[in-house]
Amino acid sequence: MKKPPYEYRIAIIMLILTVIPIGATQLGWYLYGKMMGFNFGMIAGTLAVILAGYLMYQKGWRNEDED
């Protein structure tokens, strides 16, 4: 599969690192209370960092295109 353009890759990584943890925190807070929401956010944040690191280093998304 072809990599998206560099600007899109950076935007995707930024969205992964912000939307997933914030969304998990908000949903958990609303459904289960303050402490569980915080725990959900921490777990989702950890998984988001792992996913972003995988995309950046294993898939080579941090390198600019040489067109």
GULOSE-597002 format. One record per residue (C-alpha): chain; x, y, z; residue in one letter; residue number from 1. Coordinates in nm, 4 decimals. Each point is the difference from the previous one (the first is absolute). Last residue first. Example, Ala and Ser with C-alpha at 12.3 -4.5 7.8 and 13.67 -1.06 7.14 Angstrom:
// GULOSE-597002
  kette      east     north        up  rest   nr
      A    1.3670   -0.1060    0.7140     S    2
      A   -0.1370   -0.3440    0.0660     A    1
This chain:
// GULOSE-597002
  kette      east     north        up  rest   nr
      A    1.0031    1.3554   -0.5065     D   67
      A    0.2002   -0.1034    0.3063     E   66
      A   -0.2860   -0.0478    0.2440     D   65
      A    0.0619    0.1072    0.3563     E   64
      A    0.0898   -0.2642    0.2574     N   63
      A   -0.2150   -0.0240    0.3119     R   62
      A   -0.2412   -0.2472   -0.1597     W   61
      A    0.2606   -0.2760   -0.0253     G   60
      A   -0.2373   -0.2933    0.0624     K   59
      A    0.1965   -0.1343    0.2963     Q   58
      A    0.1075    0.3357    0.1423     Y   57
      A   -0.2850    0.2458   -0.0472     M   56
      A   -0.2912   -0.2401   -0.0354     L   55
      A    0.1122   -0.2170    0.2898     Y   54
      A    0.0674    0.3033    0.2172     G   53
      A   -0.3470    0.1361   -0.0748     A   52
      A   -0.1612   -0.3343    0.0895     L   51
      A    0.1965   -0.0297    0.3262     I   50
      A   -0.0833    0.3600    0.0879     V   49
      A   -0.3702   -0.0650   -0.0681     A   48
      A    0.0064   -0.3147    0.2162     L   47
      A    0.1446    0.1950    0.2914     T   46
      A   -0.2527    0.2774   -0.0486     G   45
      A   -0.2870   -0.2505   -0.0070     A   44
      A    0.1165   -0.1433    0.3327     I   43
      A    0.0419    0.3443    0.1562     M   42
      A   -0.3344    0.1213   -0.1340     G   41
      A   -0.1827   -0.3071    0.1305     F   40
      A    0.1557    0.0562    0.3433     N   39
      A   -0.1075    0.3653    0.0014     F   38
      A   -0.3522   -0.1001   -0.0940     G   37
      A    0.0020   -0.2621    0.2748     M   36
      A    0.0923    0.2647    0.2575     M   35
      A   -0.2522    0.2614   -0.1136     K   34
      A   -0.3082   -0.2143   -0.0394     G   33
      A   -0.1121   -0.3034   -0.1999     Y   32
      A   -0.1954    0.1177   -0.3054     L   31
      A    0.0878    0.3685   -0.0280     Y   30
      A    0.3559   -0.0307    0.1259     W   29
      A    0.0621   -0.3083   -0.2132     G   28
      A   -0.1317    0.1738   -0.3088     L   27
      A    0.2033    0.3146    0.0650     Q   26
      A    0.3197   -0.1852    0.0815     T   25
      A   -0.0313   -0.2306   -0.3000     A   24
      A   -0.0607    0.2960   -0.2292     G   23
      A    0.2975    0.1923    0.1381     I   22
      A    0.2297   -0.3020   -0.0324     P   21
      A   -0.1100   -0.0872   -0.3579     I   20
      A   -0.0340    0.3535   -0.1361     V   19
      A    0.3419    0.1337    0.1000     T   18
      A    0.2796   -0.2431   -0.0906     L   17
      A   -0.1875   -0.1590   -0.2907     I   16
      A   -0.0933    0.3420   -0.1363     L   15
      A    0.3611    0.1178    0.0104     M   14
      A    0.1130   -0.3206   -0.1729     I   13
      A   -0.2586    0.0498   -0.2747     I   12
      A    0.1021    0.3648   -0.0468     A   11
      A    0.3684   -0.0986   -0.0298     I   10
      A   -0.0859   -0.2663   -0.2573     R    9
      A   -0.2184    0.2433   -0.1926     Y    8
      A    0.2836    0.2514   -0.0300     E    7
      A    0.2426   -0.2715   -0.1146     Y    6
      A   -0.2226   -0.1292   -0.2808     P    5
      A   -0.1748   -0.3340    0.0626     P    4
      A    0.2116   -0.3166   -0.0103     K    3
      A   -0.0742   -0.2503   -0.2772     K    2
      A   -0.1302   -0.3433    0.0941     M    1
